[in-house]
Amino acid sequence: MEHGSGGRATGDLIREIFEAQFDNDILSEMEDAAVVPGDVQIAMTTDSFVVTPLQFPGGDIGRLCICGTVNDLCMRGAIPKYITCGFILEEGADIETLRQVVKSMADTAREAGVQIVAGDTKVVDGNGGIYINTSGVGFVPKNIDIKSKNAKPGDVIIVSGNIGDHHAAILSQRMSINNTIISDNAPLQQMVSSLISANIPVHVLRDVTRGGLATVLKELSVASQLCFNIYEEKIPVDLQVESFCGLLGLDPLYMGNEGKLVAIVPQEYASQALNIIKTSKYGDKANIIGEVCAPDNVSNAGALILNTEIGGQRYLDILQGEGLPRIC
């Protein structure tokens, strides 16, 4: 189970098993979506969704799978266009639940401006589970090159809203804890397209999913071999999520979302980029949480440093171990 956490063990599995055999220049970039050559630049991605429960406050596995696929394409600056979906249905799956999941997929696809153009269904022995695999294709506008290693010293780090909402909503549902926490699962194509349309020179985009904000930022700092400084008091966390984490001894920095992104942009565009994100759908709680710095020594290359509210510093790493229960 540790290999599915989104943390270090997941990375080891991908590198040692899959990348070792499938290795090529495009795959080895390890981005959310692969940009491949053609008459225009094409972005492609694939994902599988195994969330439990299938329905949760704010969404279900159907909305989740469209949001996850669309957002992966957006993180390369692509305009999402087409999605395929494969269903694996276990014997005993509830038809009405499946009907609702498919309706959620259709509604979310319309919201995101994508078409579901192909699919497949298999029924297997089991206990009523529903699993969905998606693939997505989008088109990257000319001269757009957004990737993990593009961060530059002096850039600012923006997060588009409260962290940990989706994970807290899923976990609350599983543990029958009464609160009003709602999953943030949402398609972010409007937010990203607004940044690009405004000619913001976005260096890096990444959606905050498994492994949480700390894992995402650590991966980006390592990719660029720069030092990322973030500030605890600037990281937006909903009060209920903060209380929920305190109750269970969880760290919001390692809790996943399904409708939040990290944007890294040059300092001179920071205010403009933040305003665009804040006025976009799903971005009203956005904030600048830190900056990218040149490492002052070899040991700080690739470091992620959390400056705490009490004046200390905490070096953050990728999620270790199994982490929290699976959320996607």
Summary of the structure (lengths in Angstrom):
residues: 328
radius of gyration: 19.1
end to end distance: 13.6
largest distance: 58.9
contacts: 1140
relative contact order: 0.18
helix: 37%
strand: 25%
